[in-house]
Amino acid sequence: MLKNGVLDPQGEAVRHALGQLGFDGVEAVRQGKVIELDLAETDAEAARASVTEMCEKLLANTVIESYSVEIA
Amino acid sequence: MLKNGVLDPQGEAVRHALGQLGFDGVEAVRQGKVIELDLAETDAEAARASVTEMCEKLLANTVIESYSVEIA
């Protein structure tokens, strides 16, 4: 997700479009990405460490985006 | 998320880039969207019904995308 305070024009466009379609009561919309990875790693903690490194190096733009990692 | 069987070139590009960066053991990558809505509605079931309708009408392309709704 974009960090709080970073303008989200895509989310704002969605909010506007929902209003046009008659959906009232939508106060704010933020749009982000979800990336699903199938990993060979079977140890949950090792997987979490590896994915966190992937986020820092490639998947997230940490200047403007926050991220969270879930292991399923 | 894109439905299974629908080609995901963005996910494929991420998988390739992770390989280039030396992350081994990434078997598959799928990329999707997450949309966070702040609603005035306070009843969880009414909110769920309303968001499901938003997904069907605007937020998801149900021909190629699946979606799930979480109320927080």
Backbone of each chain as nested JSON, in Angstrom:
{
  "chains": [
    {"id": "A", "residues": [
      {"number": 1, "name": "MET", "atoms": {"N": [0.851, -1.192, 0.0], "CA": [0.0, 0.0, 0.0], "C": [0.886, 1.242, 0.0]}},
      {"number": 2, "name": "LEU", "atoms": {"N": [0.345, 2.327, -0.584], "CA": [1.025, 3.608, -0.459], "C": [0.987, 4.051, 1.002]}},
      {"number": 3, "name": "LYS", "atoms": {"N": [2.065, 4.685, 1.445], "CA": [2.091, 5.177, 2.822], "C": [1.051, 6.282, 3.006]}},
      {"number": 4, "name": "ASN", "atoms": {"N": [0.614, 6.444, 4.245], "CA": [-0.294, 7.554, 4.539], "C": [0.389, 8.866, 4.183]}},
      {"number": 5, "name": "GLY", "atoms": {"N": [-0.367, 9.753, 3.576], "CA": [0.181, 11.042, 3.206], "C": [0.669, 11.068, 1.771]}},
      {"number": 6, "name": "VAL", "atoms": {"N": [0.85, 9.892, 1.161], "CA": [1.221, 9.843, -0.252], "C": [-0.074, 9.851, -1.063]}},
      {"number": 7, "name": "LEU", "atoms": {"N": [-0.196, 10.782, -1.987], "CA": [-1.39, 10.919, -2.809], "C": [-1.627, 9.644, -3.607]}},
      {"number": 8, "name": "ASP", "atoms": {"N": [-2.883, 9.175, -3.635], "CA": [-3.232, 7.942, -4.338], "C": [-4.284, 8.262, -5.403]}},
      {"number": 9, "name": "PRO", "atoms": {"N": [-3.854, 8.729, -6.584], "CA": [-4.818, 9.138, -7.612], "C": [-5.705, 7.99, -8.09]}},
      {"number": 10, "name": "GLN", "atoms": {"N": [-5.144, 6.775, -8.107], "CA": [-5.929, 5.618, -8.546], "C": [-7.074, 5.348, -7.564]}},
      {"number": 11, "name": "GLY", "atoms": {"N": [-6.756, 5.4, -6.276], "CA": [-7.788, 5.222, -5.256], "C": [-8.833, 6.324, -5.325]}},
      {"number": 12, "name": "GLU", "atoms": {"N": [-8.371, 7.528, -5.57], "CA": [-9.288, 8.673, -5.666], "C": [-10.229, 8.511, -6.866]}},
      {"number": 13, "name": "ALA", "atoms": {"N": [-9.702, 7.985, -7.973], "CA": [-10.525, 7.742, -9.162], "C": [-11.592, 6.69, -8.871]}},
      {"number": 14, "name": "VAL", "atoms": {"N": [-11.21, 5.657, -8.117], "CA": [-12.168, 4.603, -7.754], "C": [-13.267, 5.194, -6.865]}},
      {"number": 15, "name": "ARG", "atoms": {"N": [-12.884, 6.025, -5.905], "CA": [-13.87, 6.642, -5.01], "C": [-14.862, 7.478, -5.819]}},
      {"number": 16, "name": "HIS", "atoms": {"N": [-14.346, 8.24, -6.754], "CA": [-15.201, 9.081, -7.598], "C": [-16.158, 8.221, -8.427]}},
      {"number": 17, "name": "ALA", "atoms": {"N": [-15.621, 7.148, -9.018], "CA": [-16.447, 6.278, -9.867], "C": [-17.539, 5.597, -9.044]}},
      {"number": 18, "name": "LEU", "atoms": {"N": [-17.2, 5.189, -7.812], "CA": [-18.209, 4.553, -6.947], "C": [-19.327, 5.546, -6.643]}},
      {"number": 19, "name": "GLY", "atoms": {"N": [-18.972, 6.804, -6.394], "CA": [-19.973, 7.838, -6.153], "C": [-20.894, 8.016, -7.355]}},
      {"number": 20, "name": "GLN", "atoms": {"N": [-20.301, 8.012, -8.551], "CA": [-21.086, 8.144, -9.784], "C": [-22.079, 7.008, -9.94]}},
      {"number": 21, "name": "LEU", "atoms": {"N": [-21.684, 5.81, -9.463], "CA": [-22.556, 4.632, -9.593], "C": [-23.607, 4.6, -8.487]}},
      {"number": 22, "name": "GLY", "atoms": {"N": [-23.59, 5.577, -7.604], "CA": [-24.63, 5.642, -6.581], "C": [-24.254, 5.002, -5.26]}},
      {"number": 23, "name": "PHE", "atoms": {"N": [-22.991, 4.587, -5.099], "CA": [-22.559, 4.035, -3.812], "C": [-22.21, 5.186, -2.877]}},
      {"number": 24, "name": "ASP", "atoms": {"N": [-23.095, 5.443, -1.929], "CA": [-22.836, 6.513, -0.966], "C": [-22.045, 5.962, 0.212]}},
      {"number": 25, "name": "GLY", "atoms": {"N": [-21.486, 6.868, 0.985], "CA": [-20.845, 6.444, 2.233], "C": [-19.465, 5.844, 2.047]}},
      {"number": 26, "name": "VAL", "atoms": {"N": [-18.862, 6.038, 0.858], "CA": [-17.469, 5.609, 0.676], "C": [-16.588, 6.804, 1.01]}},
      {"number": 27, "name": "GLU", "atoms": {"N": [-15.941, 6.748, 2.149], "CA": [-15.244, 7.934, 2.654], "C": [-13.815, 8.051, 2.132]}},
      {"number": 28, "name": "ALA", "atoms": {"N": [-13.169, 6.919, 1.901], "CA": [-11.807, 6.961, 1.382], "C": [-11.489, 5.634, 0.707]}},
      {"number": 29, "name": "VAL", "atoms": {"N": [-10.649, 5.687, -0.299], "CA": [-10.227, 4.486, -1.017], "C": [-8.72, 4.547, -1.203]}},
      {"number": 30, "name": "ARG", "atoms": {"N": [-8.033, 3.469, -0.872], "CA": [-6.598, 3.366, -1.14], "C": [-6.396, 2.086, -1.946]}},
      {"number": 31, "name": "GLN", "atoms": {"N": [-5.592, 2.18, -2.982], "CA": [-5.345, 0.995, -3.786], "C": [-3.897, 0.557, -3.655]}},
      {"number": 32, "name": "GLY", "atoms": {"N": [-3.695, -0.729, -3.543], "CA": [-2.347, -1.255, -3.435], "C": [-2.198, -2.56, -4.207]}},
      {"number": 33, "name": "LYS", "atoms": {"N": [-1.064, -3.196, -4.031], "CA": [-0.779, -4.429, -4.749], "C": [-0.719, -5.601, -3.783]}},
      {"number": 34, "name": "VAL", "atoms": {"N": [-1.047, -6.774, -4.275], "CA": [-0.788, -7.995, -3.523], "C": [0.01, -8.925, -4.445]}},
      {"number": 35, "name": "ILE", "atoms": {"N": [1.073, -9.485, -3.915], "CA": [1.92, -10.381, -4.71], "C": [1.967, -11.726, -4.013]}},
      {"number": 36, "name": "GLU", "atoms": {"N": [1.498, -12.767, -4.709], "CA": [1.471, -14.128, -4.164], "C": [2.671, -14.894, -4.69]}},
      {"number": 37, "name": "LEU", "atoms": {"N": [3.486, -15.402, -3.786], "CA": [4.685, -16.137, -4.184], "C": [4.561, -17.598, -3.752]}},
      {"number": 38, "name": "ASP", "atoms": {"N": [4.82, -18.519, -4.66], "CA": [4.967, -19.928, -4.285], "C": [6.448, -20.195, -4.108]}},
      {"number": 39, "name": "LEU", "atoms": {"N": [6.842, -20.54, -2.878], "CA": [8.256, -20.733, -2.585], "C": [8.572, -22.205, -2.337]}},
      {"number": 40, "name": "ALA", "atoms": {"N": [9.798, -22.601, -2.708], "CA": [10.248, -23.953, -2.414], "C": [10.547, -24.107, -0.917]}},
      {"number": 41, "name": "GLU", "atoms": {"N": [10.938, -23.006, -0.275], "CA": [11.274, -22.994, 1.156], "C": [10.115, -23.529, 2.008]}},
      {"number": 42, "name": "THR", "atoms": {"N": [10.411, -24.429, 2.929], "CA": [9.348, -24.997, 3.764], "C": [9.357, -24.443, 5.191]}},
      {"number": 43, "name": "ASP", "atoms": {"N": [10.462, -23.803, 5.594], "CA": [10.521, -23.231, 6.938], "C": [9.909, -21.827, 6.925]}},
      {"number": 44, "name": "ALA", "atoms": {"N": [8.882, -21.621, 7.742], "CA": [8.12, -20.37, 7.701], "C": [8.992, -19.154, 8.012]}},
      {"number": 45, "name": "GLU", "atoms": {"N": [9.876, -19.289, 9.018], "CA": [10.691, -18.13, 9.396], "C": [11.71, -17.78, 8.318]}},
      {"number": 46, "name": "ALA", "atoms": {"N": [12.296, -18.807, 7.705], "CA": [13.241, -18.57, 6.606], "C": [12.513, -17.947, 5.42]}},
      {"number": 47, "name": "ALA", "atoms": {"N": [11.291, -18.416, 5.166], "CA": [10.5, -17.866, 4.065], "C": [10.202, -16.396, 4.321]}},
      {"number": 48, "name": "ARG", "atoms": {"N": [9.818, -16.081, 5.565], "CA": [9.499, -14.692, 5.907], "C": [10.721, -13.789, 5.72]}},
      {"number": 49, "name": "ALA", "atoms": {"N": [11.882, -14.261, 6.151], "CA": [13.099, -13.465, 6.009], "C": [13.42, -13.24, 4.532]}},
      {"number": 50, "name": "SER", "atoms": {"N": [13.263, -14.294, 3.743], "CA": [13.563, -14.214, 2.322], "C": [12.609, -13.247, 1.616]}},
      {"number": 51, "name": "VAL", "atoms": {"N": [11.316, -13.339, 1.94], "CA": [10.324, -12.474, 1.287], "C": [10.526, -11.017, 1.707]}},
      {"number": 52, "name": "THR", "atoms": {"N": [10.894, -10.807, 2.983], "CA": [11.16, -9.439, 3.437], "C": [12.313, -8.837, 2.637]}},
      {"number": 53, "name": "GLU", "atoms": {"N": [13.336, -9.644, 2.384], "CA": [14.46, -9.16, 1.572], "C": [14.009, -8.855, 0.134]}},
      {"number": 54, "name": "MET", "atoms": {"N": [13.141, -9.718, -0.416], "CA": [12.602, -9.46, -1.763], "C": [11.846, -8.138, -1.803]}},
      {"number": 55, "name": "CYS", "atoms": {"N": [11.069, -7.872, -0.755], "CA": [10.31, -6.618, -0.699], "C": [11.248, -5.427, -0.682]}},
      {"number": 56, "name": "GLU", "atoms": {"N": [12.29, -5.509, 0.144], "CA": [13.213, -4.386, 0.275], "C": [13.984, -4.146, -1.016]}},
      {"number": 57, "name": "LYS", "atoms": {"N": [14.328, -5.243, -1.72], "CA": [15.188, -5.11, -2.894], "C": [14.419, -4.866, -4.183]}},
      {"number": 58, "name": "LEU", "atoms": {"N": [13.189, -5.405, -4.287], "CA": [12.496, -5.339, -5.575], "C": [11.012, -5.021, -5.473]}},
      {"number": 59, "name": "LEU", "atoms": {"N": [10.303, -5.709, -4.586], "CA": [8.84, -5.714, -4.701], "C": [8.19, -4.413, -4.248]}},
      {"number": 60, "name": "ALA", "atoms": {"N": [8.764, -3.768, -3.242], "CA": [8.155, -2.529, -2.739], "C": [9.062, -1.345, -3.016]}},
      {"number": 61, "name": "ASN", "atoms": {"N": [8.462, -0.221, -3.312], "CA": [9.187, 1.04, -3.368], "C": [9.05, 1.652, -1.978]}},
      {"number": 62, "name": "THR", "atoms": {"N": [10.051, 1.389, -1.122], "CA": [9.897, 1.724, 0.294], "C": [9.926, 3.224, 0.582]}},
      {"number": 63, "name": "VAL", "atoms": {"N": [10.236, 4.025, -0.436], "CA": [10.151, 5.47, -0.244], "C": [8.686, 5.883, -0.049]}},
      {"number": 64, "name": "ILE", "atoms": {"N": [7.807, 5.286, -0.852], "CA": [6.398, 5.705, -0.804], "C": [5.441, 4.58, -0.417]}},
      {"number": 65, "name": "GLU", "atoms": {"N": [5.934, 3.331, -0.367], "CA": [5.033, 2.212, -0.095], "C": [5.4, 1.499, 1.205]}},
      {"number": 66, "name": "SER", "atoms": {"N": [4.374, 1.064, 1.921], "CA": [4.582, 0.167, 3.051], "C": [4.209, -1.252, 2.591]}},
      {"number": 67, "name": "TYR", "atoms": {"N": [4.721, -2.245, 3.295], "CA": [4.364, -3.62, 2.92], "C": [4.23, -4.48, 4.162]}},
      {"number": 68, "name": "SER", "atoms": {"N": [3.495, -5.562, 4.024], "CA": [3.442, -6.562, 5.09], "C": [3.545, -7.935, 4.442]}},
      {"number": 69, "name": "VAL", "atoms": {"N": [4.086, -8.883, 5.212], "CA": [4.332, -10.227, 4.695], "C": [3.453, -11.206, 5.461]}},
      {"number": 70, "name": "GLU", "atoms": {"N": [2.704, -12.036, 4.74], "CA": [1.92, -13.107, 5.359], "C": [2.379, -14.434, 4.788]}},
      {"number": 71, "name": "ILE", "atoms": {"N": [2.625, -15.388, 5.684], "CA": [3.019, -16.734, 5.247], "C": [1.81, -17.648, 5.396]}},
      {"number": 72, "name": "ALA", "atoms": {"N": [1.406, -18.296, 4.336], "CA": [0.206, -19.161, 4.389], "C": [0.618, -20.632, 4.369]}}
    ]},
    {"id": "B", "residues": [
      {"number": 1, "name": "MET", "atoms": {"N": [-7.344, -10.957, -7.626], "CA": [-6.332, -11.761, -8.301], "C": [-6.875, -12.255, -9.643]}},
      {"number": 2, "name": "LEU", "atoms": {"N": [-5.956, -12.446, -10.588], "CA": [-6.346, -13.089, -11.839], "C": [-6.738, -14.531, -11.554]}},
      {"number": 3, "name": "LYS", "atoms": {"N": [-7.754, -15.015, -12.253], "CA": [-8.179, -16.399, -12.068], "C": [-7.076, -17.351, -12.519]}},
      {"number": 4, "name": "ASN", "atoms": {"N": [-7.082, -18.554, -11.958], "CA": [-6.133, -19.563, -12.407], "C": [-6.352, -19.823, -13.892]}},
      {"number": 5, "name": "GLY", "atoms": {"N": [-5.268, -19.962, -14.619], "CA": [-5.381, -20.227, -16.043], "C": [-5.292, -18.965, -16.879]}},
      {"number": 6, "name": "VAL", "atoms": {"N": [-5.484, -17.797, -16.232], "CA": [-5.315, -16.531, -16.95], "C": [-3.843, -16.136, -16.835]}},
      {"number": 7, "name": "LEU", "atoms": {"N": [-3.226, -15.896, -17.979], "CA": [-1.81, -15.539, -18.011], "C": [-1.563, -14.251, -17.227]}},
      {"number": 8, "name": "ASP", "atoms": {"N": [-0.501, -14.241, -16.41], "CA": [-0.178, -13.079, -15.581], "C": [1.228, -12.578, -15.926]}},
      {"number": 9, "name": "PRO", "atoms": {"N": [1.36, -11.776, -16.988], "CA": [2.689, -11.353, -17.435], "C": [3.434, -10.525, -16.384]}},
      {"number": 10, "name": "GLN", "atoms": {"N": [2.685, -9.751, -15.572], "CA": [3.308, -8.936, -14.543], "C": [3.942, -9.842, -13.475]}},
      {"number": 11, "name": "GLY", "atoms": {"N": [3.2, -10.857, -13.063], "CA": [3.734, -11.821, -12.1], "C": [4.941, -12.556, -12.663]}},
      {"number": 12, "name": "GLU", "atoms": {"N": [4.86, -12.9, -13.925], "CA": [5.955, -13.619, -14.584], "C": [7.213, -12.749, -14.63]}},
      {"number": 13, "name": "ALA", "atoms": {"N": [7.024, -11.447, -14.875], "CA": [8.157, -10.509, -14.896], "C": [8.796, -10.41, -13.514]}},
      {"number": 14, "name": "VAL", "atoms": {"N": [7.966, -10.4, -12.475], "CA": [8.492, -10.341, -11.11], "C": [9.293, -11.608, -10.802]}},
      {"number": 15, "name": "ARG", "atoms": {"N": [8.764, -12.756, -11.204], "CA": [9.459, -14.028, -10.968], "C": [10.831, -14.011, -11.648]}},
      {"number": 16, "name": "HIS", "atoms": {"N": [10.855, -13.531, -12.864], "CA": [12.106, -13.464, -13.62], "C": [13.102, -12.521, -12.932]}},
      {"number": 17, "name": "ALA", "atoms": {"N": [12.608, -11.358, -12.505], "CA": [13.49, -10.368, -11.867], "C": [14.044, -10.898, -10.55]}},
      {"number": 18, "name": "LEU", "atoms": {"N": [13.216, -11.626, -9.792], "CA": [13.701, -12.206, -8.532], "C": [14.811, -13.223, -8.805]}},
      {"number": 19, "name": "GLY", "atoms": {"N": [14.643, -13.999, -9.871], "CA": [15.678, -14.956, -10.26], "C": [16.988, -14.257, -10.599]}},
      {"number": 20, "name": "GLN", "atoms": {"N": [16.891, -13.152, -11.328], "CA": [18.069, -12.362, -11.698], "C": [18.798, -11.838, -10.472]}},
      {"number": 21, "name": "LEU", "atoms": {"N": [18.014, -11.507, -9.424], "CA": [18.605, -10.966, -8.197], "C": [19.156, -12.071, -7.296]}},
      {"number": 22, "name": "GLY", "atoms": {"N": [19.023, -13.318, -7.727], "CA": [19.604, -14.417, -6.969], "C": [18.654, -15.066, -5.978]}},
      {"number": 23, "name": "PHE", "atoms": {"N": [17.375, -14.725, -6.028], "CA": [16.411, -15.406, -5.162], "C": [15.995, -16.714, -5.828]}},
      {"number": 24, "name": "ASP", "atoms": {"N": [16.496, -17.819, -5.294], "CA": [16.14, -19.121, -5.854], "C": [14.879, -19.65, -5.168]}},
      {"number": 25, "name": "GLY", "atoms": {"N": [14.282, -20.632, -5.777], "CA": [13.163, -21.307, -5.118], "C": [11.853, -20.548, -5.189]}},
      {"number": 26, "name": "VAL", "atoms": {"N": [11.779, -19.551, -6.081], "CA": [10.488, -18.893, -6.308], "C": [9.819, -19.615, -7.466]}},
      {"number": 27, "name": "GLU", "atoms": {"N": [8.79, -20.391, -7.152], "CA": [8.223, -21.283, -8.161], "C": [7.143, -20.622, -9.0]}},
      {"number": 28, "name": "ALA", "atoms": {"N": [6.414, -19.708, -8.4], "CA": [5.355, -19.025, -9.151], "C": [5.042, -17.698, -8.474]}},
      {"number": 29, "name": "VAL", "atoms": {"N": [4.655, -16.723, -9.268], "CA": [4.275, -15.409, -8.747], "C": [2.98, -14.978, -9.433]}},
      {"number": 30, "name": "ARG", "atoms": {"N": [2.02, -14.547, -8.63], "CA": [0.794, -13.965, -9.197], "C": [0.635, -12.588, -8.574]}},
      {"number": 31, "name": "GLN", "atoms": {"N": [0.307, -11.615, -9.397], "CA": [0.123, -10.276, -8.855], "C": [-1.337, -9.86, -8.958]}},
      {"number": 32, "name": "GLY", "atoms": {"N": [-1.83, -9.217, -7.925], "CA": [-3.214, -8.745, -7.937], "C": [-3.32, -7.405, -7.252]}},
      {"number": 33, "name": "LYS", "atoms": {"N": [-4.55, -6.961, -7.055], "CA": [-4.802, -5.659, -6.455], "C": [-5.447, -5.824, -5.092]}},
      {"number": 34, "name": "VAL", "atoms": {"N": [-5.205, -4.869, -4.222], "CA": [-5.974, -4.777, -2.988], "C": [-6.55, -3.358, -2.923]}},
      {"number": 35, "name": "ILE", "atoms": {"N": [-7.817, -3.284, -2.604], "CA": [-8.489, -1.986, -2.523], "C": [-9.063, -1.837, -1.124]}},
      {"number": 36, "name": "GLU", "atoms": {"N": [-8.61, -0.815, -0.412], "CA": [-9.055, -0.55, 0.957], "C": [-10.105, 0.546, 0.934]}},
      {"number": 37, "name": "LEU", "atoms": {"N": [-11.293, 0.236, 1.454], "CA": [-12.391, 1.213, 1.448], "C": [-12.732, 1.602, 2.877]}},
      {"number": 38, "name": "ASP", "atoms": {"N": [-12.828, 2.9, 3.142], "CA": [-13.391, 3.363, 4.418], "C": [-14.857, 3.661, 4.187]}},
      {"number": 39, "name": "LEU", "atoms": {"N": [-15.733, 2.92, 4.861], "CA": [-17.175, 3.069, 4.642], "C": [-17.848, 3.709, 5.848]}},
      {"number": 40, "name": "ALA", "atoms": {"N": [-18.918, 4.471, 5.562], "CA": [-19.712, 5.058, 6.642], "C": [-20.54, 3.954, 7.322]}},
      {"number": 41, "name": "GLU", "atoms": {"N": [-20.902, 2.92, 6.565], "CA": [-21.724, 1.804, 7.067], "C": [-21.087, 1.156, 8.299]}},
      {"number": 42, "name": "THR", "atoms": {"N": [-21.885, 0.94, 9.347], "CA": [-21.33, 0.336, 10.561], "C": [-21.728, -1.125, 10.727]}},
      {"number": 43, "name": "ASP", "atoms": {"N": [-22.754, -1.584, 9.988], "CA": [-23.178, -2.982, 10.083], "C": [-22.322, -3.837, 9.148]}},
      {"number": 44, "name": "ALA", "atoms": {"N": [-21.631, -4.83, 9.704], "CA": [-20.664, -5.612, 8.923], "C": [-21.321, -6.332, 7.753]}},
      {"number": 45, "name": "GLU", "atoms": {"N": [-22.504, -6.906, 7.987], "CA": [-23.144, -7.671, 6.908], "C": [-23.606, -6.758, 5.773]}},
      {"number": 46, "name": "ALA", "atoms": {"N": [-24.145, -5.587, 6.144], "CA": [-24.562, -4.623, 5.123], "C": [-23.348, -4.121, 4.345]}},
      {"number": 47, "name": "ALA", "atoms": {"N": [-22.237, -3.91, 5.058], "CA": [-21.014, -3.459, 4.403], "C": [-20.527, -4.523, 3.417]}},
      {"number": 48, "name": "ARG", "atoms": {"N": [-20.572, -5.783, 3.853], "CA": [-20.115, -6.869, 2.978], "C": [-20.955, -6.936, 1.706]}},
      {"number": 49, "name": "ALA", "atoms": {"N": [-22.277, -6.813, 1.866], "CA": [-23.173, -6.865, 0.704], "C": [-22.882, -5.7, -0.239]}},
      {"number": 50, "name": "SER", "atoms": {"N": [-22.678, -4.53, 0.334], "CA": [-22.423, -3.343, -0.467], "C": [-21.095, -3.468, -1.227]}},
      {"number": 51, "name": "VAL", "atoms": {"N": [-20.06, -3.952, -0.551], "CA": [-18.752, -4.084, -1.195], "C": [-18.779, -5.163, -2.279]}},
      {"number": 52, "name": "THR", "atoms": {"N": [-19.522, -6.243, -2.027], "CA": [-19.652, -7.292, -3.044], "C": [-20.284, -6.714, -4.316]}},
      {"number": 53, "name": "GLU", "atoms": {"N": [-21.3, -5.861, -4.134], "CA": [-21.935, -5.224, -5.29], "C": [-20.935, -4.293, -6.006]}},
      {"number": 54, "name": "MET", "atoms": {"N": [-20.125, -3.553, -5.22], "CA": [-19.095, -2.697, -5.834], "C": [-18.122, -3.524, -6.667]}},
      {"number": 55, "name": "CYS", "atoms": {"N": [-17.745, -4.694, -6.142], "CA": [-16.804, -5.56, -6.873], "C": [-17.418, -6.01, -8.186]}},
      {"number": 56, "name": "GLU", "atoms": {"N": [-18.689, -6.434, -8.121], "CA": [-19.343, -6.948, -9.328], "C": [-19.514, -5.853, -10.376]}},
      {"number": 57, "name": "LYS", "atoms": {"N": [-19.81, -4.625, -9.897], "CA": [-20.148, -3.554, -10.842], "C": [-18.929, -2.781, -11.325]}},
      {"number": 58, "name": "LEU", "atoms": {"N": [-17.895, -2.654, -10.477], "CA": [-16.778, -1.777, -10.854], "C": [-15.401, -2.333, -10.548]}},
      {"number": 59, "name": "LEU", "atoms": {"N": [-15.222, -2.844, -9.333], "CA": [-13.846, -3.046, -8.861], "C": [-13.143, -4.235, -9.496]}},
      {"number": 60, "name": "ALA", "atoms": {"N": [-13.896, -5.291, -9.79], "CA": [-13.268, -6.487, -10.36], "C": [-13.753, -6.705, -11.787]}},
      {"number": 61, "name": "ASN", "atoms": {"N": [-12.873, -7.171, -12.628], "CA": [-13.263, -7.662, -13.957], "C": [-13.513, -9.153, -13.79]}},
      {"number": 62, "name": "THR", "atoms": {"N": [-14.778, -9.505, -13.563], "CA": [-15.09, -10.886, -13.142], "C": [-14.899, -11.906, -14.266]}},
      {"number": 63, "name": "VAL", "atoms": {"N": [-14.651, -11.434, -15.474], "CA": [-14.34, -12.381, -16.56], "C": [-12.989, -13.048, -16.287]}},
      {"number": 64, "name": "ILE", "atoms": {"N": [-12.022, -12.261, -15.831], "CA": [-10.679, -12.815, -15.649], "C": [-10.169, -12.736, -14.21]}},
      {"number": 65, "name": "GLU", "atoms": {"N": [-10.897, -12.005, -13.338], "CA": [-10.404, -11.829, -11.975], "C": [-11.35, -12.439, -10.947]}},
      {"number": 66, "name": "SER", "atoms": {"N": [-10.769, -13.005, -9.901], "CA": [-11.557, -13.41, -8.741], "C": [-11.344, -12.363, -7.654]}},
      {"number": 67, "name": "TYR", "atoms": {"N": [-12.271, -12.304, -6.699], "CA": [-12.089, -11.344, -5.609], "C": [-12.589, -11.933, -4.302]}},
      {"number": 68, "name": "SER", "atoms": {"N": [-12.102, -11.398, -3.209], "CA": [-12.646, -11.763, -1.904], "C": [-12.795, -10.48, -1.094]}},
      {"number": 69, "name": "VAL", "atoms": {"N": [-13.739, -10.496, -0.167], "CA": [-14.063, -9.311, 0.629], "C": [-13.737, -9.605, 2.085]}},
      {"number": 70, "name": "GLU", "atoms": {"N": [-12.968, -8.728, 2.708], "CA": [-12.696, -8.827, 4.147], "C": [-13.186, -7.562, 4.831]}},
      {"number": 71, "name": "ILE", "atoms": {"N": [-13.922, -7.738, 5.913], "CA": [-14.401, -6.584, 6.688], "C": [-13.538, -6.467, 7.947]}},
      {"number": 72, "name": "ALA", "atoms": {"N": [-12.928, -5.316, 8.143], "CA": [-12.037, -5.154, 9.31], "C": [-12.685, -4.254, 10.366]}}
    ]}
  ]
}
